[in-house]
Amino acid sequence: MIFDKFIGLFSNDMAIDLGTANTIVSVKGKGIIINEPSVVAVQHDRYGRDKILAVGQEAKQMIGKTPLNIQAVRPMKDGVIADFEMTERMIRYFIEKAHQRKSFIRPRIIICIPHGITQVERKAVKESAISAGAREVFLVEEPMAAAIGAGIPVSNPDGYVVVDIGGGTTEIGVTSLGGLVLSKSIKVAGDKFDKSIIDYVRQNYNLYIGERTAENIKIEIGTAIKLDKELKIRVKGRDNSGLLSTIELGSEGVRSAIKEPLKEICSAVRNVLEDMPPDLAGDVVDNGVILTGGGALIRGLDKYLGDIIKLPVKVADEPLLAVAYGTSLVLNEEKLLRLISNE
């Protein structure tokens, strides 16, 4: 214990937002230093052994383009670990990259997890971080981290609603007094939007596109409301007859493609609001709802949600990094960490 404390003086404590789409790492005193896709590229040799070719941005470039002996894997699915071994390797890679050396000094690590994951899944996250070289692991729930990162005073006795739309899950949390009064996690988020766009393009244009193209369409022209000036994008893919062709897709098409997942998110937000204690409801009417996560960047989503739930909705300043900022703030405040990690 004393040795651990002594080692702690030399080690860089880290916070990891282990997301389905991106992993963001911040180090105490330095802020965010790594922001890369949660993808690992593995090469299999003829003896059945495998070695890691690339992690992060470089590996993401390979999705859908690999030869038979190389596989680009996304170890996180729907906010939880789908491939234990790959997650461990990915965390180890990020720890080594953050420390810039293979260090004997093991860092303390705070990891963000979706609300409502099982004890088994929590244990898997902890164990993969410890076998990747962590000295001590704290788990912080995503809605809580998103609220802190969005600048909400979580330890006050005021109710705030935060909706974090990530890659695999959408987390809805009501925070007050350093805890989550109500929380809900649904497996409808960025990946579902991408899948809906793939299906829409296939059904309406007879064109097959991949995940990366769909994600690009969502970022470039994705919208939740009718825009004054329609945005357009040229999309390349393979048609039914196996020929390669190009179509022009408009933002109205994308809007109707992602309509269903958006409805599911809105209905989950409404369910949380309906279950809220009356005193907190009064606070939320004043404070409104705050959107974080990559999904919050879809054009007009704040207006779309606000019209349905009849409350003011605003997007956090840097929605993509809100959870990472939250974990990085917790890293510097021991008291806040003990309060929200219940450890």
C-alpha positions in Angstrom: 0.0 0.0 0.0 2.8 2.4 1.0 4.8 1.2 -2.0 1.8 1.9 -4.3 1.5 5.5 -2.9 5.2 6.0 -3.5 4.9 4.6 -7.0 1.9 6.9 -7.5 4.2 10.0 -7.2 6.0 8.9 -10.4 3.1 7.4 -12.4 0.9 9.3 -14.8 -2.7 8.7 -13.6 -5.0 8.2 -16.7 -8.6 8.5 -17.6 -10.0 6.4 -20.4 -13.3 7.0 -22.2 -13.6 3.5 -23.6 -16.2 4.1 -26.3 -17.7 1.8 -29.0 -16.6 4.2 -31.7 -13.6 6.1 -30.2 -11.2 5.8 -27.2 -10.1 9.0 -25.6 -7.2 9.0 -23.1 -6.3 11.9 -20.8 -3.4 12.1 -18.4 -3.3 13.9 -15.1 -1.9 17.4 -15.6 -1.8 17.1 -19.4 -5.4 16.8 -20.5 -6.5 14.8 -23.5 -3.6 13.3 -25.3 -5.1 10.5 -27.4 -8.3 10.5 -29.4 -8.5 7.5 -31.7 -11.1 5.0 -33.1 -11.7 1.9 -31.0 -10.4 -0.5 -33.8 -7.6 -3.1 -33.7 -6.2 -4.6 -36.9 -4.8 -8.2 -36.5 -2.8 -10.3 -38.8 -3.1 -14.1 -38.6 -0.1 -16.2 -39.7 -0.4 -19.8 -41.1 0.3 -21.3 -37.7 -2.8 -19.7 -36.2 -0.8 -17.1 -34.2 -1.8 -13.4 -34.5 0.0 -10.2 -34.1 -1.4 -6.6 -33.9 -0.7 -4.6 -37.0 -2.3 -1.4 -36.1 -4.6 0.3 -33.5 -6.8 3.3 -33.7 -6.9 5.6 -36.7 -4.6 3.4 -38.8 -6.7 0.3 -38.1 -9.9 2.2 -38.9 -8.6 2.9 -42.4 -8.5 -0.9 -42.9 -12.2 -1.6 -42.1 -13.8 -3.4 -45.0 -10.6 -3.3 -47.1 -8.5 -6.1 -45.5 -7.1 -9.3 -47.2 -8.0 -12.7 -45.8 -5.2 -12.9 -43.3 -5.9 -9.5 -41.8 -8.9 -8.6 -39.7 -10.0 -5.2 -38.5 -11.9 -5.7 -35.2 -14.0 -3.3 -33.1 -13.6 -4.9 -29.6 -16.4 -2.8 -28.1 -20.0 -3.5 -29.1 -23.0 -1.6 -27.8 -20.9 0.0 -25.1 -19.6 -3.2 -23.6 -16.6 -5.5 -24.3 -17.3 -7.9 -27.1 -13.8 -9.2 -27.5 -11.9 -9.4 -24.2 -8.5 -10.2 -25.5 -8.6 -7.4 -28.1 -9.8 -4.8 -25.6 -6.9 -5.7 -23.3 -4.4 -5.3 -26.1 -6.0 -2.0 -27.2 -5.9 -0.6 -23.6 -2.3 -1.8 -23.3 -1.4 0.0 -26.5 -3.0 3.2 -25.3 -1.3 3.0 -21.9 2.1 2.5 -23.5 1.5 5.3 -26.0 0.4 7.7 -23.2 3.5 6.8 -21.1 5.7 6.8 -24.3 7.6 3.9 -23.0 7.1 0.4 -21.6 7.1 1.5 -18.1 7.5 -0.5 -14.9 5.4 2.2 -13.2 1.8 1.2 -13.3 -0.8 4.0 -13.6 -4.1 4.4 -11.8 -6.8 4.4 -14.4 -10.4 5.7 -14.4 -12.6 4.1 -17.0 -16.0 5.2 -18.2 -18.7 2.5 -18.5 -22.3 2.6 -19.8 -24.9 2.7 -17.0 -26.7 -0.6 -16.4 -23.9 -3.0 -17.5 -23.8 -6.2 -15.5 -21.4 -7.1 -12.8 -19.7 -9.6 -15.1 -19.2 -6.8 -17.7 -17.9 -4.4 -15.1 -15.4 -7.1 -13.9 -14.3 -7.7 -17.6 -13.5 -4.0 -18.0 -11.5 -3.9 -14.7 -9.6 -7.1 -15.4 -8.7 -6.1 -19.0 -7.3 -2.8 -17.6 -5.4 -4.5 -14.8 -3.9 -7.1 -17.2 -3.0 -4.3 -19.5 -0.9 -2.7 -16.8 -3.1 -0.6 -14.5 -2.3 -0.5 -10.7 -5.8 0.5 -9.6 -9.0 0.9 -11.7 -12.0 3.1 -10.9 -15.2 2.8 -12.9 -17.3 5.9 -13.5 -20.7 5.8 -15.2 -21.0 7.6 -18.6 -24.0 9.8 -17.8 -22.1 11.1 -14.8 -18.9 11.8 -16.7 -20.8 13.4 -19.5 -22.6 15.7 -17.0 -19.3 16.8 -15.4 -17.7 17.3 -18.8 -20.7 19.4 -19.9 -20.1 21.7 -17.0 -23.0 20.6 -14.8 -22.4 21.1 -11.0 -23.2 17.4 -10.2 -22.6 17.7 -6.4 -25.4 20.4 -6.0 -28.9 19.4 -5.0 -30.3 20.4 -8.4 -31.7 18.1 -11.0 -30.1 18.1 -14.5 -30.8 15.8 -17.4 -28.0 14.7 -19.7 -28.4 12.6 -22.9 -25.2 11.1 -24.1 -25.5 9.7 -27.7 -22.4 7.6 -28.3 -21.5 5.0 -30.9 -23.1 1.9 -29.3 -25.4 3.3 -26.6 -27.4 6.3 -25.7 -27.1 7.1 -22.0 -29.8 9.2 -20.3 -29.1 10.3 -16.7 -30.7 12.6 -14.1 -27.9 13.9 -11.8 -28.2 15.4 -8.3 -26.0 15.4 -5.2 -23.1 13.6 -6.9 -25.2 10.6 -8.1 -27.6 9.4 -10.7 -31.2 9.7 -9.5 -32.5 8.0 -12.6 -30.7 6.5 -15.5 -31.4 4.6 -18.7 -29.2 3.0 -21.3 -30.4 2.0 -24.7 -28.5 0.3 -27.5 -29.6 2.8 -30.1 -26.9 5.3 -31.1 -24.4 6.3 -33.8 -24.0 2.7 -35.1 -27.7 2.3 -35.4 -27.9 5.5 -37.5 -25.1 4.1 -39.7 -27.0 0.8 -40.2 -30.3 2.7 -41.0 -28.4 4.7 -43.7 -26.9 1.5 -45.2 -30.4 -0.1 -45.4 -32.0 3.1 -46.8 -29.5 3.5 -49.6 -29.8 -0.3 -50.4 -33.6 -0.2 -50.5 -34.1 3.1 -52.3 -31.0 3.2 -54.7 -30.1 -0.5 -55.0 -26.6 0.5 -53.8 -24.5 -1.4 -51.3 -22.3 0.8 -49.1 -20.1 0.0 -46.1 -20.0 1.2 -42.5 -17.3 3.9 -43.2 -19.3 5.4 -46.1 -22.5 5.4 -44.0 -20.7 7.1 -41.1 -19.3 9.7 -43.5 -22.8 10.4 -44.9 -24.1 10.9 -41.4 -21.4 13.4 -40.5 -21.6 15.3 -43.8 -25.4 15.6 -44.3 -27.1 14.0 -41.3 -30.1 16.0 -40.0 -33.0 15.5 -37.6 -35.1 18.4 -39.0 -35.9 19.7 -42.5 -33.2 22.1 -43.5 -33.8 25.4 -45.3 -31.2 24.4 -48.0 -30.9 20.7 -48.6 -27.4 19.3 -48.4 -26.2 16.8 -51.0 -23.4 14.2 -51.2 -22.1 11.9 -53.9 -22.1 8.3 -52.7 -20.1 5.5 -54.4 -20.9 1.8 -54.0 -21.8 -1.5 -55.6 -25.3 -2.0 -57.2 -27.4 -5.2 -57.4 -25.9 -6.3 -60.7 -22.4 -6.1 -59.2 -21.4 -2.9 -61.1 -19.9 0.1 -59.3 -21.9 3.2 -59.5 -22.3 6.7 -57.9 -25.6 8.3 -56.7 -26.4 11.7 -55.2 -28.0 11.5 -51.8 -29.8 14.5 -50.1 -30.1 15.3 -46.4 -33.9 14.7 -46.6 -33.1 11.1 -47.5 -30.9 10.8 -44.5 -33.5 12.4 -42.3 -36.1 9.7 -43.2 -33.4 7.0 -42.9 -32.6 7.9 -39.3 -36.1 8.7 -38.2 -36.8 5.4 -36.4 -33.6 5.4 -34.2 -34.3 9.0 -33.3 -37.8 8.2 -32.3 -36.5 5.4 -30.0 -34.0 7.8 -28.4 -36.8 10.4 -27.8 -39.1 7.8 -26.3 -36.4 6.7 -23.9 -35.9 10.3 -22.8 -39.6 10.7 -22.3 -39.7 7.5 -20.1 -37.0 8.9 -17.9 -38.8 12.3 -17.6 -42.0 10.5 -16.7 -40.4 8.6 -13.8 -38.7 11.7 -12.3 -39.5 12.8 -8.7 -41.7 16.0 -8.8 -39.1 18.2 -7.0 -36.4 17.3 -9.5 -38.9 17.8 -12.4 -39.2 21.4 -11.3 -35.4 21.8 -11.6 -35.3 20.2 -15.0 -38.0 22.6 -16.3 -35.5 25.4 -15.5 -32.3 23.7 -16.4 -33.5 21.8 -19.5 -31.8 18.9 -21.2 -28.1 18.8 -22.3 -27.0 16.7 -25.3 -23.5 15.2 -25.4 -21.7 12.5 -27.5 -21.1 12.3 -31.2 -24.8 11.8 -31.9 -25.5 15.3 -30.6 -23.7 16.7 -33.7 -26.6 15.7 -35.9 -28.0 18.9 -37.3 -31.1 20.2 -35.5 -31.3 17.3 -33.0 -31.7 19.8 -30.1 -34.7 21.4 -31.8 -36.2 18.0 -32.8 -36.0 16.6 -29.2 -37.1 20.0 -27.7 -40.3 19.9 -29.8 -41.2 16.4 -28.6 -40.4 16.7 -24.9 -41.5 20.4 -24.6 -38.3 21.4 -22.7 -35.3 23.5 -23.6 -32.6 21.3 -25.1 -29.0 22.5 -25.7 -25.9 20.8 -27.1 -22.8 20.8 -24.9 -19.9 23.0 -26.1 -17.8 20.0 -27.3 -20.2 17.1 -27.3 -17.7 14.6 -28.7 -15.3 15.2 -25.8 -17.8 15.8 -22.9 -17.3 12.3 -21.4 -13.5 12.5 -21.8 -13.4 16.0 -20.2 -15.6 14.7 -17.4 -13.2 11.8 -16.6 -10.2 14.0 -16.9 -11.7 16.5 -14.3 -12.5 13.5 -12.0 -8.8 12.5 -12.3 -7.7 15.7 -10.7 -10.3 15.7 -7.9 -9.9 12.8 -5.5 -13.0 13.8 -3.5 -15.3 13.9 -6.6 -13.8 10.5 -7.7 -14.7 8.9 -4.4 -18.2 10.4 -4.5 -19.2 9.2 -7.9 -17.3 5.9 -8.2 -18.7 4.6 -4.9 -15.4 3.0 -4.1 
